[in-house]
């Protein structure tokens, strides 16, 4: 692969650009798909810290950036920011700048690449005065009129700046922040993340590098792209660490993430989200539906408190039960006990096998295992109450077509052995993949949309 110039600013080598386009878009990039991604990081007139998404597709970049924005306004070095909804408009640019730097910093420790476009004077004049050009209002939100911008012209005008330290990156990004807020900002930032990560490193992390990061028909970002923005690694799965499937090693999330991820697809049994995503460092979760991303967040860190012994034991037991049957082969009991740090001498394991499988069926049921080894953890506990908020960047998915955070009251109840009877909604179903006994009441009788 061709290498980038070491100069501070340079034209992107044609081979690098072609490889980047192939990895991102695949063959035959259509202007219709490309145009869905032509927007900047712009704020809602009705919620200045909330980013607006104009069309379907770029949520794979906008929503992770929004999650980092929230992490920087909800929490401070001293704790929580009680006045986070009073963030001054003059501070929003700095918060966006910090968030963009943090995501790039996850992908590289020292060398960074920032993309921008070089246009001639005529183009610049047209950008400012031509009718139909996407303009930014005082509050940062784009007007609904957007000009068509072909991908060939965009790629022809691409330039890049190389930064060799975090300080250089921060300074360069600050000077170019208006470009990332402009009409091509999301794409410029996405290209910056990809080249900062490195094409070959990206391909090594992806399960199938021949599958483009953006769907060529609908313009949706892949799980690898979402993972790259959230964690700095473009792995293709959401389970913990790695799995060996018929000799093929599949890569998942290797450590606890700062921002979490939950998906409705887990309820549909298409995947299993691991603890590293379900239990992030901060109570902020990107939520995935079949076609869109949104965010659930809170300032209540009880939601990300360390896992109880029972929770850890259940998670580890279930890791030996990949099909979710609620039981494992008795042959695996010793492995489970060893993983949990329990006494696992062969003679003791055999005694436990006979006790937990008295009928000799060759299986160990999860409930019996927990009652034997963690009985003190199974008692009823007081319900946990907390306030949550939901973000969806699409206007049409919000009440009155206004992008605003929707507030709700949540409660997690300990109802072991008892069914939780509540009204089911897509967002509650998604969240119950982490909190099975969660119930939610949204203010103003409005249930947020995942789509």
HUQUI-V87129 format. One record per residue. PHI is phi in degrees with one decimal (NA if undefined). OMEGA is omega in degrees with one decimal (* if undefined). BURIAL is + if it has 9 or more other C-alpha atoms within 8 Angstrom, else -. Layout:
phi->{PHI;PHI}
omega->{OMEGA;OMEGA}
burial->{BURIAL;BURIAL}
This chain:
phi->{NA;-64.0;-100.3;-81.0;-65.7;-86.3;-65.8;-64.1;-129.6;-159.4;-73.6;-76.6;-55.1;-53.1;-65.7;-61.7;-64.6;-65.9;-63.5;-63.5;-62.3;-63.9;-66.4;-84.3;-108.5;76.8;-80.5;66.0;-60.4;-97.8;-60.4;-62.4;-70.8;-58.9;-64.9;-65.6;-96.1;-86.5;-155.5;-106.1;-84.6;-122.9;-96.7;-73.2;-65.2;-99.7;-152.9;-55.6;-91.8;-100.8;-80.7;-100.1;-108.9;-85.9;-142.6;-67.7;132.5;-74.8;-59.7;-63.3;-107.4;-62.1;-69.4;-59.1;-62.6;-59.8;-63.2;-71.3;-57.9;-61.5;-61.8;-87.2;-103.3;-81.5;-128.6;-125.1;-62.5;-95.3;136.4;-95.2;-97.0;-64.1;-106.2;-63.8;-82.8;-104.3;-55.6;-72.2;-59.8;-69.1;-93.9;-64.9;-60.2;-66.4;-66.6;-62.3;-57.7;-59.9;-66.2;-64.9;-64.7;-60.6;-66.7;-63.2;-64.8;-68.2;-92.4;-154.8;-95.7;-144.8;-109.0;-133.0;-127.4;-114.3;-98.7;-150.7;-112.3;-107.7;-124.1;-79.2;-60.4;-63.3;-62.7;-62.6;-65.0;-64.9;-59.4;-88.8;-124.5;-67.8;-63.3;87.5;-71.1;-67.0;-106.0;-108.9;-78.3;-59.4;-87.5;95.5;-89.6;-72.2;-72.5;-72.8;-82.4;-136.0;-77.3;-78.9;-129.3;-67.1;-69.1;-65.9;-65.5;-59.8;-69.0;-65.3;-91.9;-68.7;-133.3;-136.8;-120.5;-102.7;-121.4;-112.1;-157.6;-64.8;-65.2;-63.0;-60.7;-59.3;-66.3;-66.5;-67.2;-63.6;-69.9;-108.5;-58.2;-61.9;-66.4;-75.5;-89.7;-82.6;-65.1;-112.1;-60.6;-63.4;-68.1;-59.1;-71.0;-59.6;-63.1;-63.5;-63.4;-66.0;-73.1;-65.7;-64.2;103.4;-61.3;-67.3;-65.1;-59.2;-61.7;-67.1;-84.5;-73.2;-67.6;-133.6;-66.0;-81.5;-88.1;-64.2;-70.6;-121.0;-63.1;-74.6;-99.5;-103.4;79.9;-83.2;-77.6;-79.4;-63.7;-61.3;-67.5;-60.6;-62.8;-60.3;-69.3;-82.4;-123.2;90.4;-125.1;-93.5;-66.7;-98.1;-125.8;-116.2;-76.8;-77.7;58.4;-133.1;-128.3;-102.9;-116.0;53.8;86.3;-98.4;-85.7;-104.4;-94.8;-118.3;-84.4;-85.0;-153.5;-58.2;-88.8;-72.5;-107.9;-87.3;-147.5;-131.6;-143.7;-62.8;-64.8;-68.4;-60.2;-85.5;67.4;-85.8;-160.6;-133.0;-76.6;-84.0;-64.6;-63.2;-91.6;-72.2;-122.4;-75.2;-69.9;-119.5;-77.7;-134.6;-126.7;-76.5;-109.1;-110.4;-97.8;-69.2;-135.2;-148.2;-121.4;-142.4;-138.2;-111.0;-146.5;-154.1;-100.9;-88.2;-76.8;-62.7;-72.4;-122.4;-64.4;-53.6;-64.4;-71.5;-58.6;-66.5;-65.6;-62.2;-62.5;-63.4;-62.3;-69.0;-58.0;-68.7;-66.9;-92.1;-126.6;-61.8;-88.6;68.6;-79.2;88.4;-153.3;-127.9;-66.3;-61.9;-61.9;-88.1;-58.0;-60.8;-64.7;-62.8;-64.5;-63.5;-61.5;-84.9;76.5;-82.2;-57.7;-134.1;-64.0;-54.1;-62.7;-68.2;-61.6;-64.8;-62.3;-66.3;-58.5;-66.9;-72.7;-86.2;-130.4;-64.3;-89.4;68.4;-83.3;83.0;-133.8;-117.0;-85.5;-55.9;-61.5;-65.8;-61.3;-66.8;-66.1;-78.2;-102.0;-135.4;-64.0;-70.1;-89.3;-97.9;-70.6;-68.4;-119.2;-65.8;-59.9;-102.2;-108.0;-162.3;-103.4;-127.1;-135.0;-124.6;-119.6;-136.1;-77.4;-85.5;-56.6;-65.4;-94.7;-116.2;-56.6;61.1;57.1;-118.5;-74.5;-141.2;-72.7;-99.4;-95.8;-146.9;-110.2;-114.6;-144.3;-112.8;-110.7;-92.3;-125.9;-61.5;83.5;-116.5;-73.5;-93.8;-103.1;-143.2;-72.8;-92.3;-134.7;-56.0;-68.5;-68.7;-61.1;-63.1;-68.8;-73.0;-70.1;-104.1;-117.1;-59.3;-104.7;-74.4;-129.6;-132.8;-127.1;-93.1;-70.2;62.1;54.4;-114.3;-89.5;-60.8;-99.0;-81.9;-107.2}
omega->{178.4;-178.9;178.0;177.6;179.3;179.0;-179.5;179.3;-177.6;169.5;178.9;178.3;-177.2;-178.8;177.4;-178.2;179.3;177.6;178.9;-180.0;179.7;-179.5;-175.2;-171.2;-174.5;-179.4;170.7;177.4;-179.3;178.7;-180.0;178.1;-179.2;-175.1;178.7;-177.5;-176.5;174.1;178.5;174.2;-175.7;-171.9;176.4;174.1;-173.8;179.0;-168.0;179.9;-179.4;178.1;-179.2;173.2;-172.6;179.5;178.8;177.8;-171.3;176.2;-179.8;175.7;-175.6;-175.4;173.4;176.9;177.5;179.8;177.7;173.9;179.3;-179.8;-178.0;176.8;-178.2;-172.3;176.5;177.1;-177.7;-178.9;-177.8;177.1;-175.0;-176.2;-174.2;-179.9;176.5;179.2;-178.5;178.7;-179.6;-179.8;-172.8;178.5;179.6;178.7;177.0;178.6;179.8;-177.9;179.5;177.4;-177.5;-179.3;177.1;-178.5;177.7;-173.5;-177.9;-178.8;-174.3;-175.8;-174.8;177.6;176.0;177.7;171.9;179.9;176.7;-178.7;178.4;-174.2;-179.4;178.8;-178.9;178.5;178.9;179.6;-174.4;-168.5;-173.1;176.8;178.3;177.1;178.7;-178.2;177.4;-179.5;179.4;-179.0;173.2;-176.4;-179.4;169.8;-176.0;-179.5;178.3;179.3;175.3;-177.3;-177.4;-176.5;-179.7;178.7;179.3;-176.9;178.8;-176.4;-176.6;171.6;179.3;177.2;-177.3;-179.5;-173.5;173.5;178.7;179.2;178.0;179.2;-178.5;-179.6;-178.8;-179.2;178.1;-179.3;-178.4;-175.4;-179.9;177.1;179.4;174.2;-179.1;-167.1;178.6;-170.4;-178.4;178.6;178.1;179.8;178.7;178.7;178.4;179.3;-176.1;-179.2;174.1;176.9;-177.5;-175.6;-177.9;177.9;176.3;-178.8;179.4;-177.8;-179.3;177.7;179.4;-178.4;176.3;176.0;-177.3;179.5;177.4;-179.8;-175.2;-178.5;-174.8;178.2;-179.7;177.2;179.8;176.5;177.3;179.3;177.9;180.0;178.6;-179.2;-176.5;-171.5;-176.0;178.9;-174.4;176.7;-170.5;-174.5;-176.0;176.3;-178.9;169.5;-179.3;177.6;176.3;-179.9;179.6;178.2;178.8;-179.9;179.4;-175.1;175.8;-177.6;-167.7;-179.3;179.3;-179.9;174.2;178.4;-178.5;178.5;173.8;-177.8;175.6;-179.7;176.1;176.2;179.9;175.7;176.0;-179.0;176.5;-179.6;-177.3;-177.3;-177.6;175.3;-177.2;-176.6;-177.2;179.0;-179.2;-179.0;178.6;-178.2;167.2;-179.3;-179.6;167.7;177.7;-171.3;-171.2;176.0;173.5;-175.2;166.4;179.7;-179.0;171.3;-177.3;-175.4;172.3;-179.9;177.9;176.8;178.8;-179.4;174.6;177.9;-179.4;179.6;178.1;-179.5;178.8;-178.9;-179.2;176.7;-177.7;176.7;175.0;179.8;-171.9;-179.3;176.7;-178.0;-176.5;177.3;176.4;172.4;-179.4;177.6;-176.2;-175.0;-179.9;178.6;178.9;-178.5;177.5;-179.5;-178.8;-179.8;176.5;174.5;-173.1;173.3;-171.2;-177.7;-179.3;178.3;179.7;177.2;-179.7;177.1;-178.5;-178.8;-176.6;178.7;-173.8;-179.0;176.4;-178.2;179.4;178.8;175.3;-177.9;-177.1;-176.5;178.3;179.3;-178.3;179.7;180.0;-170.8;-176.9;-177.1;-177.7;-178.1;-170.5;178.6;179.3;179.5;179.1;176.7;178.2;179.9;-178.3;176.7;178.4;176.5;177.8;177.2;170.8;-173.6;-179.2;-179.1;-174.6;-179.8;-179.0;175.7;178.9;179.5;178.8;-178.9;178.9;175.4;176.2;-174.9;177.7;176.2;-178.6;175.0;174.9;-175.8;174.3;-177.4;-175.7;178.8;-179.6;178.7;175.7;-176.9;177.9;175.4;-177.2;173.3;-179.9;-178.3;178.7;177.9;177.8;-176.9;-179.9;170.9;173.1;-178.6;-174.9;-177.8;-179.9;168.8;-175.8;171.2;-178.0;-179.1;-179.9;175.2;179.2;177.3;-178.4;179.5;173.1;-176.4;*}
burial->{-;-;-;-;-;-;-;-;-;+;-;+;+;-;-;+;+;-;+;+;+;+;+;+;+;+;-;-;+;-;+;-;+;+;+;+;+;+;+;+;+;+;+;+;+;-;+;+;+;+;+;+;+;+;-;+;+;+;+;+;+;+;+;+;+;+;+;+;+;+;+;+;+;+;+;+;-;-;-;-;+;-;-;-;-;-;+;-;-;-;-;+;+;-;+;+;+;+;+;+;+;+;+;+;+;+;+;+;-;-;+;+;+;+;+;+;-;-;-;-;-;-;-;+;+;-;-;-;-;-;-;-;+;+;-;+;-;-;+;+;+;+;+;-;-;-;-;-;+;+;-;-;-;+;-;-;+;+;+;+;+;+;+;+;+;+;-;+;+;+;-;+;+;-;-;+;+;-;+;+;+;+;+;+;+;+;+;+;+;+;+;+;+;+;+;+;+;-;+;-;-;+;+;-;+;+;+;-;+;-;-;+;+;+;+;+;-;-;+;+;+;+;+;+;+;+;+;+;+;+;+;+;+;+;+;+;+;+;+;+;+;+;+;-;-;-;-;-;-;+;+;+;+;-;-;+;+;+;+;+;+;+;+;+;+;+;+;-;-;-;-;-;+;+;+;+;+;+;+;+;+;+;+;+;+;+;+;+;+;-;-;+;+;+;+;+;+;+;+;-;+;-;-;+;-;-;-;-;-;+;-;+;+;+;+;+;+;+;-;+;+;-;-;-;-;-;+;+;+;+;-;+;+;+;-;+;+;+;-;-;-;-;-;+;-;-;-;+;+;-;-;-;+;+;-;+;+;-;-;-;-;-;+;+;+;+;-;+;+;+;+;-;-;+;+;-;-;+;-;-;-;-;-;-;-;+;+;+;+;+;+;+;+;+;+;-;+;+;-;-;-;+;+;+;+;+;+;+;+;+;+;+;+;+;+;-;-;-;-;-;-;-;-;-;-;+;+;+;+;+;+;+;+;-;-;-;+;+;+;+;-;+;+;-;-;-;-;+;+;+;-}
